[in-house]
């Protein structure tokens, strides 16, 4: 697979800090309030691209999917 060089706003340190904070908050909420547990997390690659396709049964699917990865 070929490498792609992009210069997006996501490379900024402020965006990374904000995302990490939101991800941590959502993850803690999901694991305590919703009693979320993960199965098959070992199948998600540490590096590289992958496709995560949630079913979208509610508006919480996107934040929950981001906390799982």
HTML snippet that shows the backbone in 3Dmol.js (N, CA, C, O; Angstrom):
<script src="https://3Dmol.org/build/3Dmol-min.js"></script>
<div id="view" style="width:600px;height:400px;position:relative"></div>
<script>
const pdb = `
ATOM      1  N   UNK A   1       0.838  -1.159   0.000  1.00  0.00           N
ATOM      2  CA  UNK A   1       0.000   0.000   0.000  1.00  0.00           C
ATOM      3  C   UNK A   1       0.891   1.232   0.000  1.00  0.00           C
ATOM      4  O   UNK A   1       1.935   1.231   0.654  1.00  0.00           O
ATOM      5  N   UNK A   2       0.512   2.271  -0.708  1.00  0.00           N
ATOM      6  CA  UNK A   2       1.336   3.467  -0.815  1.00  0.00           C
ATOM      7  C   UNK A   2       1.128   4.384   0.384  1.00  0.00           C
ATOM      8  O   UNK A   2       0.081   4.358   1.031  1.00  0.00           O
ATOM      9  N   UNK A   3       2.127   5.180   0.662  1.00  0.00           N
ATOM     10  CA  UNK A   3       2.071   6.143   1.754  1.00  0.00           C
ATOM     11  C   UNK A   3       1.417   7.429   1.263  1.00  0.00           C
ATOM     12  O   UNK A   3       1.610   7.828   0.115  1.00  0.00           O
ATOM     13  N   UNK A   4       0.654   8.070   2.121  1.00  0.00           N
ATOM     14  CA  UNK A   4      -0.009   9.328   1.794  1.00  0.00           C
ATOM     15  C   UNK A   4       0.527  10.396   2.725  1.00  0.00           C
ATOM     16  O   UNK A   4       0.565  10.210   3.942  1.00  0.00           O
ATOM     17  N   UNK A   5       0.942  11.516   2.151  1.00  0.00           N
ATOM     18  CA  UNK A   5       1.455  12.632   2.933  1.00  0.00           C
ATOM     19  C   UNK A   5       0.385  13.716   2.966  1.00  0.00           C
ATOM     20  O   UNK A   5       0.073  14.309   1.933  1.00  0.00           O
ATOM     21  N   UNK A   6      -0.174  13.979   4.133  1.00  0.00           N
ATOM     22  CA  UNK A   6      -1.209  15.003   4.243  1.00  0.00           C
ATOM     23  C   UNK A   6      -0.856  15.962   5.368  1.00  0.00           C
ATOM     24  O   UNK A   6      -0.181  15.595   6.330  1.00  0.00           O
ATOM     25  N   UNK A   7      -1.310  17.159   5.235  1.00  0.00           N
ATOM     26  CA  UNK A   7      -1.072  18.199   6.231  1.00  0.00           C
ATOM     27  C   UNK A   7      -2.428  18.721   6.682  1.00  0.00           C
ATOM     28  O   UNK A   7      -2.915  19.732   6.174  1.00  0.00           O
ATOM     29  N   UNK A   8      -3.026  18.037   7.624  1.00  0.00           N
ATOM     30  CA  UNK A   8      -4.357  18.374   8.094  1.00  0.00           C
ATOM     31  C   UNK A   8      -4.284  19.115   9.421  1.00  0.00           C
ATOM     32  O   UNK A   8      -3.240  19.139  10.073  1.00  0.00           O
ATOM     33  N   UNK A   9      -5.388  19.711   9.810  1.00  0.00           N
ATOM     34  CA  UNK A   9      -5.457  20.411  11.087  1.00  0.00           C
ATOM     35  C   UNK A   9      -5.285  19.446  12.251  1.00  0.00           C
ATOM     36  O   UNK A   9      -4.910  19.861  13.348  1.00  0.00           O
ATOM     37  N   UNK A  10      -5.553  18.170  12.026  1.00  0.00           N
ATOM     38  CA  UNK A  10      -5.427  17.177  13.096  1.00  0.00           C
ATOM     39  C   UNK A  10      -3.980  16.986  13.543  1.00  0.00           C
ATOM     40  O   UNK A  10      -3.723  16.380  14.583  1.00  0.00           O
ATOM     41  N   UNK A  11      -3.032  17.504  12.753  1.00  0.00           N
ATOM     42  CA  UNK A  11      -1.635  17.398  13.145  1.00  0.00           C
ATOM     43  C   UNK A  11      -1.266  18.408  14.230  1.00  0.00           C
ATOM     44  O   UNK A  11      -0.208  18.284  14.847  1.00  0.00           O
ATOM     45  N   UNK A  12      -2.121  19.407  14.475  1.00  0.00           N
ATOM     46  CA  UNK A  12      -1.835  20.429  15.478  1.00  0.00           C
ATOM     47  C   UNK A  12      -1.916  19.821  16.877  1.00  0.00           C
ATOM     48  O   UNK A  12      -2.736  18.940  17.136  1.00  0.00           O
ATOM     49  N   UNK A  13      -1.060  20.301  17.769  1.00  0.00           N
ATOM     50  CA  UNK A  13      -0.992  19.749  19.124  1.00  0.00           C
ATOM     51  C   UNK A  13      -2.277  20.019  19.901  1.00  0.00           C
ATOM     52  O   UNK A  13      -2.706  19.184  20.696  1.00  0.00           O
ATOM     53  N   UNK A  14      -2.892  21.175  19.677  1.00  0.00           N
ATOM     54  CA  UNK A  14      -4.131  21.502  20.380  1.00  0.00           C
ATOM     55  C   UNK A  14      -5.263  20.553  20.036  1.00  0.00           C
ATOM     56  O   UNK A  14      -6.055  20.181  20.902  1.00  0.00           O
ATOM     57  N   UNK A  15      -5.339  20.163  18.778  1.00  0.00           N
ATOM     58  CA  UNK A  15      -6.381  19.236  18.339  1.00  0.00           C
ATOM     59  C   UNK A  15      -6.157  17.869  18.959  1.00  0.00           C
ATOM     60  O   UNK A  15      -7.111  17.213  19.377  1.00  0.00           O
ATOM     61  N   UNK A  16      -4.918  17.439  19.022  1.00  0.00           N
ATOM     62  CA  UNK A  16      -4.610  16.135  19.619  1.00  0.00           C
ATOM     63  C   UNK A  16      -4.925  16.108  21.117  1.00  0.00           C
ATOM     64  O   UNK A  16      -5.438  15.111  21.626  1.00  0.00           O
ATOM     65  N   UNK A  17      -4.620  17.201  21.820  1.00  0.00           N
ATOM     66  CA  UNK A  17      -4.909  17.278  23.252  1.00  0.00           C
ATOM     67  C   UNK A  17      -6.419  17.282  23.480  1.00  0.00           C
ATOM     68  O   UNK A  17      -6.913  16.587  24.367  1.00  0.00           O
ATOM     69  N   UNK A  18      -7.154  18.059  22.686  1.00  0.00           N
ATOM     70  CA  UNK A  18      -8.612  18.105  22.805  1.00  0.00           C
ATOM     71  C   UNK A  18      -9.216  16.728  22.546  1.00  0.00           C
ATOM     72  O   UNK A  18     -10.066  16.267  23.307  1.00  0.00           O
ATOM     73  N   UNK A  19      -8.781  16.075  21.477  1.00  0.00           N
ATOM     74  CA  UNK A  19      -9.314  14.750  21.137  1.00  0.00           C
ATOM     75  C   UNK A  19      -9.015  13.749  22.251  1.00  0.00           C
ATOM     76  O   UNK A  19      -9.875  12.944  22.609  1.00  0.00           O
ATOM     77  N   UNK A  20      -7.809  13.795  22.796  1.00  0.00           N
ATOM     78  CA  UNK A  20      -7.451  12.865  23.868  1.00  0.00           C
ATOM     79  C   UNK A  20      -8.325  13.097  25.100  1.00  0.00           C
ATOM     80  O   UNK A  20      -8.745  12.141  25.751  1.00  0.00           O
ATOM     81  N   UNK A  21      -8.599  14.353  25.421  1.00  0.00           N
ATOM     82  CA  UNK A  21      -9.454  14.662  26.567  1.00  0.00           C
ATOM     83  C   UNK A  21     -10.883  14.195  26.372  1.00  0.00           C
ATOM     84  O   UNK A  21     -11.476  13.600  27.272  1.00  0.00           O
ATOM     85  N   UNK A  22     -11.437  14.464  25.195  1.00  0.00           N
ATOM     86  CA  UNK A  22     -12.807  14.038  24.896  1.00  0.00           C
ATOM     87  C   UNK A  22     -12.888  12.518  24.860  1.00  0.00           C
ATOM     88  O   UNK A  22     -13.840  11.931  25.375  1.00  0.00           O
ATOM     89  N   UNK A  23     -11.896  11.884  24.255  1.00  0.00           N
ATOM     90  CA  UNK A  23     -11.897  10.421  24.160  1.00  0.00           C
ATOM     91  C   UNK A  23     -11.840   9.782  25.545  1.00  0.00           C
ATOM     92  O   UNK A  23     -12.537   8.803  25.809  1.00  0.00           O
ATOM     93  N   UNK A  24     -11.013  10.334  26.424  1.00  0.00           N
ATOM     94  CA  UNK A  24     -10.903   9.808  27.781  1.00  0.00           C
ATOM     95  C   UNK A  24     -12.215   9.977  28.539  1.00  0.00           C
ATOM     96  O   UNK A  24     -12.665   9.061  29.227  1.00  0.00           O
ATOM     97  N   UNK A  25     -12.827  11.154  28.410  1.00  0.00           N
ATOM     98  CA  UNK A  25     -14.097  11.412  29.088  1.00  0.00           C
ATOM     99  C   UNK A  25     -15.193  10.472  28.602  1.00  0.00           C
ATOM    100  O   UNK A  25     -15.922   9.896  29.409  1.00  0.00           O
ATOM    101  N   UNK A  26     -15.310  10.316  27.293  1.00  0.00           N
ATOM    102  CA  UNK A  26     -16.333   9.432  26.724  1.00  0.00           C
ATOM    103  C   UNK A  26     -16.063   7.986  27.122  1.00  0.00           C
ATOM    104  O   UNK A  26     -16.994   7.239  27.426  1.00  0.00           O
ATOM    105  N   UNK A  27     -14.803   7.593  27.121  1.00  0.00           N
ATOM    106  CA  UNK A  27     -14.450   6.224  27.477  1.00  0.00           C
ATOM    107  C   UNK A  27     -14.823   5.917  28.927  1.00  0.00           C
ATOM    108  O   UNK A  27     -15.381   4.859  29.215  1.00  0.00           O
ATOM    109  N   UNK A  28     -14.517   6.834  29.828  1.00  0.00           N
ATOM    110  CA  UNK A  28     -14.862   6.634  31.240  1.00  0.00           C
ATOM    111  C   UNK A  28     -16.375   6.570  31.411  1.00  0.00           C
ATOM    112  O   UNK A  28     -16.884   5.722  32.144  1.00  0.00           O
ATOM    113  N   UNK A  29     -17.099   7.469  30.734  1.00  0.00           N
ATOM    114  CA  UNK A  29     -18.563   7.466  30.807  1.00  0.00           C
ATOM    115  C   UNK A  29     -19.136   6.147  30.299  1.00  0.00           C
ATOM    116  O   UNK A  29     -20.004   5.553  30.938  1.00  0.00           O
ATOM    117  N   UNK A  30     -18.652   5.698  29.159  1.00  0.00           N
ATOM    118  CA  UNK A  30     -19.194   4.480  28.560  1.00  0.00           C
ATOM    119  C   UNK A  30     -18.899   3.246  29.404  1.00  0.00           C
ATOM    120  O   UNK A  30     -19.735   2.349  29.513  1.00  0.00           O
ATOM    121  N   UNK A  31     -17.733   3.203  29.988  1.00  0.00           N
ATOM    122  CA  UNK A  31     -17.361   2.019  30.762  1.00  0.00           C
ATOM    123  C   UNK A  31     -18.061   1.963  32.114  1.00  0.00           C
ATOM    124  O   UNK A  31     -18.284   0.878  32.651  1.00  0.00           O
ATOM    125  N   UNK A  32     -18.415   3.138  32.677  1.00  0.00           N
ATOM    126  CA  UNK A  32     -19.063   3.135  33.988  1.00  0.00           C
ATOM    127  C   UNK A  32     -20.580   3.217  33.874  1.00  0.00           C
ATOM    128  O   UNK A  32     -21.280   2.366  34.422  1.00  0.00           O
ATOM    129  N   UNK A  33     -21.094   4.206  33.187  1.00  0.00           N
ATOM    130  CA  UNK A  33     -22.543   4.411  33.120  1.00  0.00           C
ATOM    131  C   UNK A  33     -23.223   3.391  32.210  1.00  0.00           C
ATOM    132  O   UNK A  33     -24.256   2.825  32.568  1.00  0.00           O
ATOM    133  N   UNK A  34     -22.648   3.162  31.043  1.00  0.00           N
ATOM    134  CA  UNK A  34     -23.270   2.240  30.084  1.00  0.00           C
ATOM    135  C   UNK A  34     -22.813   0.798  30.270  1.00  0.00           C
ATOM    136  O   UNK A  34     -23.329  -0.105  29.611  1.00  0.00           O
ATOM    137  N   UNK A  35     -21.853   0.576  31.158  1.00  0.00           N
ATOM    138  CA  UNK A  35     -21.288  -0.757  31.402  1.00  0.00           C
ATOM    139  C   UNK A  35     -20.769  -1.401  30.121  1.00  0.00           C
ATOM    140  O   UNK A  35     -20.979  -2.588  29.872  1.00  0.00           O
ATOM    141  N   UNK A  36     -20.090  -0.594  29.321  1.00  0.00           N
ATOM    142  CA  UNK A  36     -19.553  -1.071  28.048  1.00  0.00           C
ATOM    143  C   UNK A  36     -18.341  -1.963  28.290  1.00  0.00           C
ATOM    144  O   UNK A  36     -17.502  -1.667  29.140  1.00  0.00           O
ATOM    145  N   UNK A  37     -18.259  -3.037  27.549  1.00  0.00           N
ATOM    146  CA  UNK A  37     -17.075  -3.888  27.574  1.00  0.00           C
ATOM    147  C   UNK A  37     -16.659  -4.158  26.136  1.00  0.00           C
ATOM    148  O   UNK A  37     -17.490  -4.160  25.228  1.00  0.00           O
ATOM    149  N   UNK A  38     -15.383  -4.381  25.942  1.00  0.00           N
ATOM    150  CA  UNK A  38     -14.842  -4.592  24.607  1.00  0.00           C
ATOM    151  C   UNK A  38     -14.476  -6.052  24.416  1.00  0.00           C
ATOM    152  O   UNK A  38     -13.866  -6.667  25.290  1.00  0.00           O
ATOM    153  N   UNK A  39     -14.849  -6.600  23.280  1.00  0.00           N
ATOM    154  CA  UNK A  39     -14.415  -7.931  22.897  1.00  0.00           C
ATOM    155  C   UNK A  39     -13.793  -7.841  21.517  1.00  0.00           C
ATOM    156  O   UNK A  39     -14.319  -7.156  20.641  1.00  0.00           O
ATOM    157  N   UNK A  40     -12.698  -8.516  21.321  1.00  0.00           N
ATOM    158  CA  UNK A  40     -12.030  -8.514  20.023  1.00  0.00           C
ATOM    159  C   UNK A  40     -11.123  -7.330  19.790  1.00  0.00           C
ATOM    160  O   UNK A  40     -10.724  -7.079  18.652  1.00  0.00           O
ATOM    161  N   UNK A  41     -10.778  -6.582  20.852  1.00  0.00           N
ATOM    162  CA  UNK A  41      -9.918  -5.412  20.688  1.00  0.00           C
ATOM    163  C   UNK A  41      -8.529  -5.811  20.184  1.00  0.00           C
ATOM    164  O   UNK A  41      -7.834  -4.991  19.584  1.00  0.00           O
ATOM    165  N   UNK A  42      -8.123  -7.043  20.418  1.00  0.00           N
ATOM    166  CA  UNK A  42      -6.813  -7.493  19.942  1.00  0.00           C
ATOM    167  C   UNK A  42      -6.766  -7.575  18.420  1.00  0.00           C
ATOM    168  O   UNK A  42      -5.681  -7.649  17.842  1.00  0.00           O
ATOM    169  N   UNK A  43      -7.914  -7.563  17.767  1.00  0.00           N
ATOM    170  CA  UNK A  43      -7.960  -7.620  16.308  1.00  0.00           C
ATOM    171  C   UNK A  43      -7.801  -6.254  15.648  1.00  0.00           C
ATOM    172  O   UNK A  43      -7.656  -6.177  14.428  1.00  0.00           O
ATOM    173  N   UNK A  44      -7.827  -5.177  16.429  1.00  0.00           N
ATOM    174  CA  UNK A  44      -7.633  -3.832  15.887  1.00  0.00           C
ATOM    175  C   UNK A  44      -6.134  -3.573  15.813  1.00  0.00           C
ATOM    176  O   UNK A  44      -5.443  -3.707  16.822  1.00  0.00           O
ATOM    177  N   UNK A  45      -5.611  -3.205  14.637  1.00  0.00           N
ATOM    178  CA  UNK A  45      -4.168  -2.997  14.502  1.00  0.00           C
ATOM    179  C   UNK A  45      -3.691  -1.776  15.290  1.00  0.00           C
ATOM    180  O   UNK A  45      -4.396  -0.770  15.381  1.00  0.00           O
ATOM    181  N   UNK A  46      -2.489  -1.876  15.855  1.00  0.00           N
ATOM    182  CA  UNK A  46      -1.897  -0.762  16.599  1.00  0.00           C
ATOM    183  C   UNK A  46      -1.578   0.407  15.674  1.00  0.00           C
ATOM    184  O   UNK A  46      -1.756   1.565  16.050  1.00  0.00           O
ATOM    185  N   UNK A  47      -1.108   0.107  14.472  1.00  0.00           N
ATOM    186  CA  UNK A  47      -0.757   1.146  13.502  1.00  0.00           C
ATOM    187  C   UNK A  47      -1.360   0.789  12.160  1.00  0.00           C
ATOM    188  O   UNK A  47      -1.662  -0.371  11.882  1.00  0.00           O
ATOM    189  N   UNK A  48      -1.528   1.807  11.337  1.00  0.00           N
ATOM    190  CA  UNK A  48      -2.073   1.576  10.014  1.00  0.00           C
ATOM    191  C   UNK A  48      -3.574   1.808   9.972  1.00  0.00           C
ATOM    192  O   UNK A  48      -4.218   2.019  11.000  1.00  0.00           O
ATOM    193  N   UNK A  49      -4.099   1.767   8.798  1.00  0.00           N
ATOM    194  CA  UNK A  49      -5.518   2.057   8.586  1.00  0.00           C
ATOM    195  C   UNK A  49      -6.379   0.813   8.770  1.00  0.00           C
ATOM    196  O   UNK A  49      -5.931  -0.309   8.538  1.00  0.00           O
ATOM    197  N   UNK A  50      -7.610   1.032   9.187  1.00  0.00           N
ATOM    198  CA  UNK A  50      -8.603  -0.031   9.273  1.00  0.00           C
ATOM    199  C   UNK A  50      -9.982   0.606   9.178  1.00  0.00           C
ATOM    200  O   UNK A  50     -10.125   1.813   9.372  1.00  0.00           O
ATOM    201  N   UNK A  51     -10.978  -0.186   8.886  1.00  0.00           N
ATOM    202  CA  UNK A  51     -12.349   0.307   8.762  1.00  0.00           C
ATOM    203  C   UNK A  51     -13.147  -0.173   9.970  1.00  0.00           C
ATOM    204  O   UNK A  51     -13.206  -1.370  10.254  1.00  0.00           O
ATOM    205  N   UNK A  52     -13.749   0.761  10.665  1.00  0.00           N
ATOM    206  CA  UNK A  52     -14.629   0.457  11.784  1.00  0.00           C
ATOM    207  C   UNK A  52     -16.029   0.898  11.368  1.00  0.00           C
ATOM    208  O   UNK A  52     -16.254   2.084  11.131  1.00  0.00           O
ATOM    209  N   UNK A  53     -16.960  -0.028  11.277  1.00  0.00           N
ATOM    210  CA  UNK A  53     -18.296   0.272  10.752  1.00  0.00           C
ATOM    211  C   UNK A  53     -19.367  -0.013  11.798  1.00  0.00           C
ATOM    212  O   UNK A  53     -19.903  -1.120  11.848  1.00  0.00           O
ATOM    213  N   UNK A  54     -19.688   0.992  12.647  1.00  0.00           N
ATOM    214  CA  UNK A  54     -20.753   0.783  13.625  1.00  0.00           C
ATOM    215  C   UNK A  54     -22.125   0.736  12.952  1.00  0.00           C
ATOM    216  O   UNK A  54     -22.285   1.203  11.824  1.00  0.00           O
ATOM    217  N   UNK A  55     -23.096   0.179  13.638  1.00  0.00           N
ATOM    218  CA  UNK A  55     -24.428  -0.023  13.089  1.00  0.00           C
ATOM    219  C   UNK A  55     -25.263   1.262  13.132  1.00  0.00           C
ATOM    220  O   UNK A  55     -26.242   1.361  12.393  1.00  0.00           O
ATOM    221  N   UNK A  56     -24.919   2.233  13.955  1.00  0.00           N
ATOM    222  CA  UNK A  56     -25.632   3.505  14.123  1.00  0.00           C
ATOM    223  C   UNK A  56     -27.055   3.293  14.630  1.00  0.00           C
ATOM    224  O   UNK A  56     -28.022   3.712  13.994  1.00  0.00           O
ATOM    225  N   UNK A  57     -27.165   2.654  15.757  1.00  0.00           N
ATOM    226  CA  UNK A  57     -28.479   2.469  16.379  1.00  0.00           C
ATOM    227  C   UNK A  57     -28.875   3.692  17.205  1.00  0.00           C
ATOM    228  O   UNK A  57     -30.047   3.843  17.550  1.00  0.00           O
ATOM    229  N   UNK A  58     -27.915   4.570  17.530  1.00  0.00           N
ATOM    230  CA  UNK A  58     -28.225   5.785  18.275  1.00  0.00           C
ATOM    231  C   UNK A  58     -27.178   6.848  17.959  1.00  0.00           C
ATOM    232  O   UNK A  58     -26.216   6.593  17.233  1.00  0.00           O
ATOM    233  N   UNK A  59     -27.377   8.040  18.513  1.00  0.00           N
ATOM    234  CA  UNK A  59     -26.438   9.133  18.296  1.00  0.00           C
ATOM    235  C   UNK A  59     -25.141   8.942  19.069  1.00  0.00           C
ATOM    236  O   UNK A  59     -24.190   9.693  18.855  1.00  0.00           O
ATOM    237  N   UNK A  60     -25.076   7.977  19.944  1.00  0.00           N
ATOM    238  CA  UNK A  60     -23.871   7.722  20.730  1.00  0.00           C
ATOM    239  C   UNK A  60     -22.882   6.792  20.039  1.00  0.00           C
ATOM    240  O   UNK A  60     -21.785   6.579  20.556  1.00  0.00           O
ATOM    241  N   UNK A  61     -23.234   6.238  18.900  1.00  0.00           N
ATOM    242  CA  UNK A  61     -22.364   5.273  18.228  1.00  0.00           C
ATOM    243  C   UNK A  61     -20.996   5.853  17.876  1.00  0.00           C
ATOM    244  O   UNK A  61     -19.977   5.194  18.085  1.00  0.00           O
ATOM    245  N   UNK A  62     -20.960   7.069  17.350  1.00  0.00           N
ATOM    246  CA  UNK A  62     -19.681   7.656  16.951  1.00  0.00           C
ATOM    247  C   UNK A  62     -18.765   7.895  18.146  1.00  0.00           C
ATOM    248  O   UNK A  62     -17.606   7.483  18.091  1.00  0.00           O
ATOM    249  N   UNK A  63     -19.219   8.544  19.236  1.00  0.00           N
ATOM    250  CA  UNK A  63     -18.324   8.692  20.393  1.00  0.00           C
ATOM    251  C   UNK A  63     -17.906   7.359  21.005  1.00  0.00           C
ATOM    252  O   UNK A  63     -16.764   7.208  21.439  1.00  0.00           O
ATOM    253  N   UNK A  64     -18.814   6.401  21.044  1.00  0.00           N
ATOM    254  CA  UNK A  64     -18.470   5.092  21.602  1.00  0.00           C
ATOM    255  C   UNK A  64     -17.442   4.391  20.724  1.00  0.00           C
ATOM    256  O   UNK A  64     -16.506   3.781  21.240  1.00  0.00           O
ATOM    257  N   UNK A  65     -17.603   4.469  19.409  1.00  0.00           N
ATOM    258  CA  UNK A  65     -16.635   3.853  18.501  1.00  0.00           C
ATOM    259  C   UNK A  65     -15.268   4.502  18.649  1.00  0.00           C
ATOM    260  O   UNK A  65     -14.249   3.816  18.567  1.00  0.00           O
ATOM    261  N   UNK A  66     -15.229   5.813  18.865  1.00  0.00           N
ATOM    262  CA  UNK A  66     -13.932   6.474  19.025  1.00  0.00           C
ATOM    263  C   UNK A  66     -13.266   6.093  20.337  1.00  0.00           C
ATOM    264  O   UNK A  66     -12.038   6.104  20.426  1.00  0.00           O
ATOM    265  N   UNK A  67     -14.042   5.757  21.352  1.00  0.00           N
ATOM    266  CA  UNK A  67     -13.433   5.357  22.617  1.00  0.00           C
ATOM    267  C   UNK A  67     -12.943   3.920  22.587  1.00  0.00           C
ATOM    268  O   UNK A  67     -12.132   3.532  23.428  1.00  0.00           O
ATOM    269  N   UNK A  68     -13.412   3.126  21.643  1.00  0.00           N
ATOM    270  CA  UNK A  68     -13.005   1.720  21.548  1.00  0.00           C
ATOM    271  C   UNK A  68     -11.671   1.538  20.851  1.00  0.00           C
ATOM    272  O   UNK A  68     -10.981   0.545  21.080  1.00  0.00           O
ATOM    273  N   UNK A  69     -11.303   2.480  20.008  1.00  0.00           N
ATOM    274  CA  UNK A  69     -10.092   2.310  19.199  1.00  0.00           C
ATOM    275  C   UNK A  69      -8.863   2.807  19.898  1.00  0.00           C
ATOM    276  O   UNK A  69      -7.766   2.733  19.346  1.00  0.00           O
TER     277      UNK A  69
END
`;
const viewer = $3Dmol.createViewer("view");
viewer.addModel(pdb, "pdb");
viewer.setStyle({}, {cartoon: {color: "spectrum"}});
viewer.zoomTo();
viewer.render();
</script>
